[in-house]
């Protein structure tokens, strides 16, 4: 059955489209006051000013009317009553410049400046595609009814929970540069590192890119901006590595030598093409003449470590091809690809999740999923509670500096090039900064591995003042990753952390337990009298995830709420993937060489040692 909807456009008085305008759908004005106060649906206009709002199933009658409202800075600036199937145009008084640069609302009593949601979030999509900067296609228009799966790329685990309605100004203040979420520069005041190796954070980023890859053409994205019809199914299938395979993505792979031409080191069509660095070694991603990486997902070149991890998976596949080449099976590429994917699935389930989740919760999820209930015949989706909040826990684990090899010294997170930092990204990797993975995973007990920071509601100062964000494109807070996470959670209509805890049957932590009360008090001390935030206001889901881990696990791993959501989603994506070992061969164990043969243990350290052969090296 087709979902009944009202469509339309938002334009200024000159007829120009207004993108990113917030549009609400409510019962019509002549209904009861109580009914009118209850919003049916919410969306934002696309680049051409268009919107589409679906009505609940019971509103299927062509005579059903509803009120469409345009909301700017929390105020209704235009409204129109329409019937199902109508295409309406709403005009607003809005200067074109307002879509590009937000203007603070005047505060008579000297309080905090305020910004509308559309002006706060629009600049977030204008930077290079760094991790966590822009919302994924389809994430920003996820309805509460009907519940998922089967409605698009994204869905909701808890569609019945009311959204937490924090003032945008408050969220911007909480995550600002120099604010209460910034880790101290004083080493004596910083939290101790945890037992989780630093490579787990980058593996988590790699996993995120794998399940959120959106490889469609720009035309497909324009025709389906909400990813309701045309989208790649989210799976842990390494499409970010393999692309569409040798036939669909030939630029990723080596070519067989042409007849009459000499052979080279890069002429095996079953293998990935590798890139040469400045020393002539094949230690980088392949790149075009402008240095752009030729890979399945351009986000995997955004910093030195993730770029080298993408390279490591290319090398891993090539090593597996060599390992199985003498086997009687002629389908070498397909067999190698399956082995790589199955060992990757094993690492996600048996190394990554145990490293970041509470073990009791993970065991319970492996026995039975209770909330992410997609089955093998369903189209999987990504819950917005996961993608827009909980899975962003890794931001708190990022270190200020990293050693990447014996001679690199400590490299800061950000810099103008990857010669003196982890880099602004999207650049060739120099021979001086080739990653020695023993600094990121415990390979052969080398003693070189660095540890992660704890999961807590504190981020490194560098993450609250991102250098690659152009400040001219947005308000001051917009360069803060913390503010972005908090504001995006509000834009996604996410429930509070305490509400999710109650929905999961957990006793919710109080604001005092997770330190959120101090953030409210800090804000109220600077805000005007009309902008005060109630002390009873519950915490945003992302902040709650960090605070719960800090309070209940000393930051070593996620708490019960964070663990449940992360485990349910990643376990569910593997369990419902028809090509995973869990489906094809449930009793399968890793078959590639491991440091502990016969134990059933296989880790990233084993994968990387097999690929780069660190045995016997110092």
C-alpha angles and dihedrals in degrees: 000000000000113000109243111240147172117224133192151126138259116220139166123244090273092056096254115145118250111217124203093019115154112242125190131194117210138164110279122280095253092060122095120295091244093053093047092053091059112083114219099194143351135201142151129240120259126235091282093050094254127139139180124200122193122213125218116267094258089061094066097120115111087226093059111119130200137174118248114206132190110212124198122177089349093305126112103237099173137010139180133185113228142170129235109285095022122135108212134184120212120195123206136182100244127139114232091237090064089072091058105039126021119232118211117242111243112254111204096200096050097258131143118307114247133216131196117245095246093053091045096052104035095076089055092075098051103076132083110287097272118163113281096005103109131032115248120253109273096018097101099057106048111146124220091223133077096031120229159281110087102032102098142296093316135042142161130262091198108030091160095060117098116241119256106247106207116168108257091228090057093051091049090050094050095054099037126129107274091015133127094282094058117107114235120258089221109096090209090061097044123100118254119256117261130232094261113105116243092241091069090071092056091043087055090052090049090051091050091053091048095056096039099045109137105188098170124127121262089251091056090049092050092049093048107025094163094051092233097137112009112048142118112258109248108244139143091248101124094243083149086067105031100036107190093329130256094312099043097036105027092160089072096058140064120255128228112249116268115247111278095016124113119255122250140190089267105052104100109110092199090065139069121258111248128207128234121232128212091282093054093251121135093240101119140062117272110264139189124240091279094052096255111149116244099221140129094254119029091204088072090074096055096108138011098260099045089045091053090045090056088050089050091056090050089051091044091057091047091050091050090052089056091046095055101029094104091054117111092241109103094199092085097157095048093046092048091048092052092049092049092049094046093049088047091052089049091052092049093050100036105032113017098044095043088051096054105026136069105262095225092052091046092051090051092050093048088054094047136349112222106180111021092061105170113139133207093271094048127090105249119229137188115248113230089221086063100040098035099043126351100049089053088076089106092072088076092053096059116116125223093233138016136198108219101181142354095281104031098087118207109324119203120233096251138032142133094270141015093247093078104022143013080280144225084277137230093081136112116272114242123226089245092062103043104141118250099206092209086081090060105034131030099255116176091341089283093163091226101102118118121214132231129250116254123270101256139130091271126094132190112268091242090065091057093055106038108196097207093059113098105230092203089070099062150004121300095263094055094087089062116097090201093055090046092053093048096045092046090053089056091046089053091052091238119178121241120274091246091052091053091048090055091047089054092050093251126134102250119234117240124243087251092056094054097036095247092125089065091054091053091048092048091051096045090053090063103030125092122258092262094051103056117138116222116247087228092062109122123230125267112258094247093051091045090053091056094042093048092052090049095047101041103029105024087244093293092118142343122296125239097283096045093042093050095052097042093045096044093052099044094040089047093051090054096042093051097043106107091209097049122109088241088067103029100039112004095182093053120131126192112281102190122095116287136182089240104043116199095014096102088236117130124167143170087264089060092047093049095044090051090049101044101022101227091172111125094010122119 
